[in-house]
Amino acid sequence: MTSDAEWLIFSQSRSQARLRLYCLPHAGGGAAAYAAWANLLPPDVELCRVQLPGRENRLREAPFAALTPLVEVLAKVLRPQLDLPFALFGHSMGALIAFELARQLRCDSGVLPAQLFVSGRWAPHWPSPDPALAQLPDAEFIVALRARYNNIPDIVANDPELLAIYVPLLRADVTLLDTYIYTPERALDCPIVALGGVDDARVPRASLEAWREHSTQSVVVQQFPGGHFYLQREHPALLKVLAQQLTSPPKDGDYSLSISRS
């Protein structure tokens, strides 16, 4: 049986932490994507990277292929950790997980994150621009995913052994996204920060602005130079924004202008 500890990786134990930041990965990604973040966050913010089944040290476990059972388990895993205020960050698929996890925690425990950071993902009620891919044959599936995300390295795409490991995870994650159906609920009583890349055609600014429908509090929209995976290159600038938001959240719209290219 999987222990709760396998789900949560604390980068640095901070006994004086006033808040925990839980980070959720993109499709096909794992907790390692956030490994460098701890030293760029305020010293009173404790970073916890969420490790989903089917990747990295949990490679032998079956990944979830549906969102509802995943967030139900995650809510139970986080319940013992709710002794501190917390924030949720998710990129792409992780943003959708973070949103539904916030709603699940509200339902189960009556608690909400102090901040919800959603990156590289249109608002959940927004029509998806993506055709379903999960049922494509492997070769077509990989070609379609590379066209969509441009984030599968050649070393994986051209290696049958690596593909045999990687494709089931990607297919499960894409199935999770393909089968997601948004169910309207009342807006969250927590601030939302919607983040994205200026050149991410799949997640235009209007789709980030649409997150305003999901909060009764402030909603900040921030864009960075780059495409869907802007945060790989722009993570120092992104972490500055996160640190400022976590330290002193601004009012609605204070940081709604895009960062210009240098």
N, C-alpha and C positions, 0 to 999 in steps of 0.2 A: 504494500500500500504506500502511496506517495505521501510524504509528510509535508506539512505546511511550509517547513523550512526550505524545501526544494523550489517552492514558488517564489521566494523572496531572497534577493541578494543585497545585503547591506554593504555598500562600498566602504564606508567608514562608520564606526560606532561613535555617535556624538551624544554623550550623556547630558549635555546642556541644550540639546535640540529643542526648539519650540514648535517645529513643524516637520513633517515627513513629506517628501516628494516621491510618489510612486510613478515609475516610467514604464510604459507599455510599448512593445515593438511593432514595427510594420510587418506586413505579410512576408513570410520567409525569414524574418529577422529574429534576433534573440537579444538577451540582456546585455551582451557585449557591446551593442551599439551605444550604450550610455556609460561605458566604463570610465571614460575620461571626464565625466561631468562633475564628480564630487568636489574636485579642487577648484571648480569655477563657480560654485554655489556659495552663498553666505554661510559662515561657520555655524550658524544656529539652524541650518536646514539640513536634515539627514536624508541622503539619497537612498532610495530602495528601488532596485531594478527588478521588475517582474519577469520571471522566466517561465514562459509557457511550455507545455509539453511538446515534444517532437523536434527540439532544437538544442544545439550545443550540449551541455551536460545531461539533457533529458532527451537525447536523440532516439533512444530505444522506446520511448513512450509514444503512444498514438496521439497525434494532434487533434484538437477539437475541430470539427467541421461545421459547427453551428454556434451561433453567438449566445443564445439564451442559456444553455447549460454551462457554457464557459463563465459567464458573468455570475451565475448562481454559485459556482464553486469559488470564484475569486472573492465574492462578497463574504463567504464563510472563512476563507483564508485571512482576509483583512480584519475580520471582526475582533480578534484578540489584539490587534495593533492600534485600535482606535483610542488609545490612552492619550494621544496627541492630536492636535489639528493636523490635517493632511491636505495635500494637493495631488491632482492626477495630471499626468502628461502622457499623451499618446500621439504617435505619428502615423498618418494614413490609416491602415487597419487599426492600429493602436488607439487612434483618436475615437473611432467608433466604439471600440471596447471600453475606453474610458468614459464615454458618454453614457453607455448603457450600464456600466458598473456604478456610476453615480446614481442612476435611477434605481438600480437594484439595492444599493446601500440605503437609500431613502426609504424604500419599501420594507426592507428587512430590519433595519436598525434605527431608522429615523434620523440618520446623520447624512451630512453632505460635505464634500470637499470645501476647503476654504477658497480654492481656485481650481478651475477646470481649464487645462491647456489642451487645445485641439489643433493639431498641426497636419497640413497636407491632406485635409479631408473636407469636402463640402458638408454643409449642414444636413442632418439625417433625413429631413423631409424633402430635401432638394433632389430632383430627378437625377439618377445616376447616369453619367455619360458612357458607362462601360457596358459592352455586351457580355453576356455570360461566356466564360471560358473554360469552366471546370471540366466539361465533358469532352474537350478536344483531345485527340491523340497526342501522345507525349511531344513529338517533334513540333506539331502545330501549336501546342500549348506553350512551349518554351519560346517559340518565335513571337507569338502574340504577347506574352508577358514582357519580353525584351522590348517590343515596340511600345508597350504601355508604360513601363517603369524605367527602362534603360538602366537597370541595376543588377542584372545577372552577368557576372564576369565571364569572359571567354573561357577561362580555365574550367569553369563549371559547365558551361553550355557545350563545350567540345569534349567532355570527358564522360563516357557512358557510366563509369562506376560512380562518379560524383552525382550525375543526374539520377541514378537509381536511388540515391539517398535523398536528394534534394527535391525531386519532383513530387513525391507523396506529401511532403510538408507543404509545398507551394499549392498543390491541388486542394489540400484540406483548407488552407487559408483562403484561397480564392472561392471555394465552395461556401465558406462562412460568409464571405462578402456577397456572393451571387444570390444567396438565399435569404439575406437579411431583409426583413419587412419592417419599416418604421411604424410604430404604434403611437398615436398621439397620447400624451399625458400632460399634466400641468407643467409649466416651465420650472426649471431648477432655481432654487433660492440661493444661488451662488454666482460669483462673477465668472465669466468665460473669456478666455483669451484665444482668439482664432488666428493661427499663424500659417504662412505659406510662402511659396516662392513666386516672384514676379513673373517668371517665365513658365510656370506650371499651367499649361493650357487646360488640363483636366480639372483644375481647382482654381477658377478665376476669382477675382476679388469679390464679385457679387455673391458667389457661393459661400465665401467666408463671412460676408456681411449677414448672410441669412441665418447664421448662428444666433443673431439677436432674438429670434423667436423663442429661443430655448433657455433664456435667463430672465428673471425678474430684476436682476441687478445689472451692474455695468458689463458691457461687452466691448472688448478692445480688439481691433483688427490690425495686425502687423504683417507686412510682407518684407521679404529679404531678397537680395539678388540670387538668381538661380532658379532651377526647375523643381521637380517634385522632391528630389533629395537635396534641397538647398542646405539642410542642416549639417550635411557632411562637411561642407566647406565653410559654412557660416556659423558653426556652433559657438565660437567665442562671442559673436554678436547676439546670437540667440540666447545664450546663457546670461548675458548682461540684461536682456529684457526680462528673462525669468526672475533673475535676482531682484531686479527693481520691482517687479510685480509682487513678488513674495514678501518683500520688505515693506513696500508702501504702495499698495494697489491704487492706481490713478482712477479718476472718474471716467465714466463712459466717454470714449472717443479721444482721450488725451494722447494716445499713441496710435491713432488710426491712419497716419500718413505713412506711405511706403518709405523704406530706406532707399535712398537713391544710389545708383551705381557710382563707384569711385572711378 
